[in-house]
Every structure is written in C-alpha cells, then in structure tokens.
Amino acid sequence: MIQYLENMHKINNLKNKLKNGQEVIGTWSSLSSSNVIDVLGTTQLDFVVIDMEHGSMSFETVENMVRSAEASQISPIIRVWDDDEQTILRALETGVQSIMIPHIRTADQAEKVAKSCKYYPKGTRGLSPYTRVHNFTHQDLDQSLKDANEQTLVGILVEGQDGLKNLSEIVTVDGIDLIYLGLFDICQSVGLPGQLLHPNVVDQIKRCQNLIQSHNIAPGSMSTDVKYIKMLRKFNYKFIAYLNDAAAIKEHFNEIITSLNS
C-alpha cells in the first residue's frame, strides 16, 4: 500500500527500508513496456530498475512504467545513461523517487550528481511546480520541495578501476544513499576478468561492502544466480538485483525446452 505524507506526497518506502538497514531484492527492466512492470509488480520483488542506458524506452514510456510500478506496489528506480544534469532532471520529472546514475569514478562526480538530484538549498535541481513531483501545482511549494529532497533516493553505480580505486573518497560525499558495484568491474580491477568467485574477487566484494556501509550508505550489487544472492547476503549487501526481465524470460523458456528435449 502506498503511504503518503500529509500533503499527499508519496513516501519512498524503498529509501526507508535501506535507511533502516533492511535488505531489498529486485530486478532490472530493459524491455520497453509498462505491461512488464505490471507483471513484476505481482511478484514479491521489492524494486525494479528501469534501464534507460541499455533499454530503448523514451521518457514518455518510462513515465508510464513508473505509474505501473506505483500502481502495483513495486518500487521503481530509473537508471539514466550519464551524469548530465538535464538527463537527471528529465528522469526525476517522471515522478520517480529513486534514481541511479552510472559511470561514477570520482568523488567530485558523485558530489555533482547528488546536487543535481536535490532542490535548493541542498542542490541545483531545476524547478517547475507543474509536474507529477509537485502534484501539478505551485500551492504549498515550500513543503513540496522539502518533501522531494527528503524522499528522493540517490544511487550511483561505481564502475571501472578508477571508481573502485577512488571508492574511499566517493563514500564521503554527502547525499548519496546507495552505491551499486559492478561485479565484473571488481573482477577486472584485480586482474581476474569474469572470475566472480575467485578468492581475490570475493575479498574485494567484502572490502567494498565494509567501506560503503561504514559511511551509512546502502551497498548494492547484482547476481545471476541464487547462489550468488546468498553470498551477497552473507556479506551484508542490502540492495541486490537479480538478472533483468529479458534475461529471466529467456532463461525460463530455455530451461523448459531443454528439459522437454532431454
């Protein structure tokens, strides 16, 4: 059930769960369809990341996908394709309360992103009151701006060897709620591409988690199987993404056909 503040602005349940140290499990969506979001919303998944970097969806389609997620009680997150302030603004104007920005490699870049997601005085986010974010009105705008700043979840994807090398500085940036680590980037950073279960890779996964959580930021990553989900749980990762919608469909039907032909 969607919870609201007194002025009818939605409470970001996903942000609250992570802030309280709860684990959330979800998936990615690269299929350009609000119907897919409707289906995912009937499961017990906590969230769906709408992937605008690798998906083909327009902002209009994404806004409808956000609406579908809200209607079916699964928390929507938009993953944009770069850290440009206008890209971030357009994504947030769909009304989504959670956003993820990729390719973060430095603390300065993370700080720029955090400010782009928040209104004055916390940031530099552009303002029009006549959007879903503010219920299409300038009435009670001061409170609406405050609510938006409090309820917006800012997630970043720390990627590449530079990002991992600078992680100890990135975690000190104010306004970051979630740091999502690319497992394949971790592998490459220790010279072991693709070896997700190598002891040196596992050590890095643990090191990164400890560093992120020590600064009261939720650590997140991905998994391609249940075994890896359990390992991430063991290491206290709080935001865990499993596959994406396209991969899940393909995997399911491949397994069915293989079993029929065996």
ChimeraX attribute file (.defattr): number of C-alpha atoms within 10 A of each C-alpha:
attribute: neighborCount
match mode: 1-to-1
recipient: residues
	/A:1	9
	/A:2	13
	/A:3	11
	/A:4	11
	/A:5	9
	/A:6	7
	/A:7	12
	/A:8	11
	/A:9	18
	/A:10	18
	/A:11	18
	/A:12	21
	/A:13	18
	/A:14	24
	/A:15	22
	/A:16	13
	/A:17	15
	/A:18	20
	/A:19	15
	/A:20	10
	/A:21	17
	/A:22	15
	/A:23	17
	/A:24	17
	/A:25	17
	/A:26	22
	/A:27	20
	/A:28	23
	/A:29	25
	/A:30	19
	/A:31	19
	/A:32	18
	/A:33	17
	/A:34	18
	/A:35	14
	/A:36	17
	/A:37	26
	/A:38	19
	/A:39	12
	/A:40	23
	/A:41	22
	/A:42	12
	/A:43	12
	/A:44	11
	/A:45	17
	/A:46	22
	/A:47	23
	/A:48	25
	/A:49	20
	/A:50	28
	/A:51	22
	/A:52	21
	/A:53	15
	/A:54	13
	/A:55	14
	/A:56	13
	/A:57	18
	/A:58	10
	/A:59	13
	/A:60	9
	/A:61	15
	/A:62	22
	/A:63	21
	/A:64	16
	/A:65	26
	/A:66	23
	/A:67	19
	/A:68	23
	/A:69	26
	/A:70	19
	/A:71	15
	/A:72	17
	/A:73	21
	/A:74	26
	/A:75	25
	/A:76	28
	/A:77	26
	/A:78	28
	/A:79	25
	/A:80	20
	/A:81	17
	/A:82	17
	/A:83	20
	/A:84	13
	/A:85	16
	/A:86	13
	/A:87	14
	/A:88	23
	/A:89	17
	/A:90	13
	/A:91	22
	/A:92	22
	/A:93	19
	/A:94	21
	/A:95	19
	/A:96	24
	/A:97	28
	/A:98	23
	/A:99	22
	/A:100	24
	/A:101	25
	/A:102	18
	/A:103	18
	/A:104	24
	/A:105	21
	/A:106	18
	/A:107	18
	/A:108	13
	/A:109	14
	/A:110	28
	/A:111	17
	/A:112	16
	/A:113	27
	/A:114	25
	/A:115	20
	/A:116	23
	/A:117	27
	/A:118	24
	/A:119	16
	/A:120	14
	/A:121	11
	/A:122	15
	/A:123	17
	/A:124	17
	/A:125	21
	/A:126	16
	/A:127	14
	/A:128	13
	/A:129	16
	/A:130	12
	/A:131	15
	/A:132	16
	/A:133	22
	/A:134	24
	/A:135	16
	/A:136	11
	/A:137	14
	/A:138	13
	/A:139	11
	/A:140	11
	/A:141	13
	/A:142	9
	/A:143	13
	/A:144	20
	/A:145	19
	/A:146	15
	/A:147	18
	/A:148	21
	/A:149	20
	/A:150	14
	/A:151	20
	/A:152	21
	/A:153	25
	/A:154	24
	/A:155	27
	/A:156	25
	/A:157	21
	/A:158	26
	/A:159	22
	/A:160	20
	/A:161	16
	/A:162	15
	/A:163	22
	/A:164	22
	/A:165	15
	/A:166	15
	/A:167	21
	/A:168	16
	/A:169	14
	/A:170	24
	/A:171	22
	/A:172	16
	/A:173	17
	/A:174	14
	/A:175	22
	/A:176	23
	/A:177	22
	/A:178	26
	/A:179	27
	/A:180	24
	/A:181	22
	/A:182	20
	/A:183	22
	/A:184	17
	/A:185	20
	/A:186	27
	/A:187	23
	/A:188	16
	/A:189	19
	/A:190	12
	/A:191	12
	/A:192	16
	/A:193	15
	/A:194	14
	/A:195	16
	/A:196	18
	/A:197	13
	/A:198	12
	/A:199	10
	/A:200	15
	/A:201	23
	/A:202	19
	/A:203	12
	/A:204	17
	/A:205	21
	/A:206	15
	/A:207	12
	/A:208	21
	/A:209	24
	/A:210	15
	/A:211	15
	/A:212	22
	/A:213	18
	/A:214	12
	/A:215	15
	/A:216	16
	/A:217	23
	/A:218	27
	/A:219	26
	/A:220	26
	/A:221	20
	/A:222	23
	/A:223	19
	/A:224	13
	/A:225	10
	/A:226	10
	/A:227	10
	/A:228	16
	/A:229	19
	/A:230	14
	/A:231	14
	/A:232	23
	/A:233	14
	/A:234	10
	/A:235	16
	/A:236	19
	/A:237	28
	/A:238	24
	/A:239	25
	/A:240	24
	/A:241	23
	/A:242	21
	/A:243	17
	/A:244	19
	/A:245	18
	/A:246	13
	/A:247	14
	/A:248	15
	/A:249	10
	/A:250	10
	/A:251	12
	/A:252	10
	/A:253	11
	/A:254	12
	/A:255	11
	/A:256	10
	/A:257	10
	/A:258	9
	/A:259	9
	/A:260	8
	/A:261	7
	/A:262	5
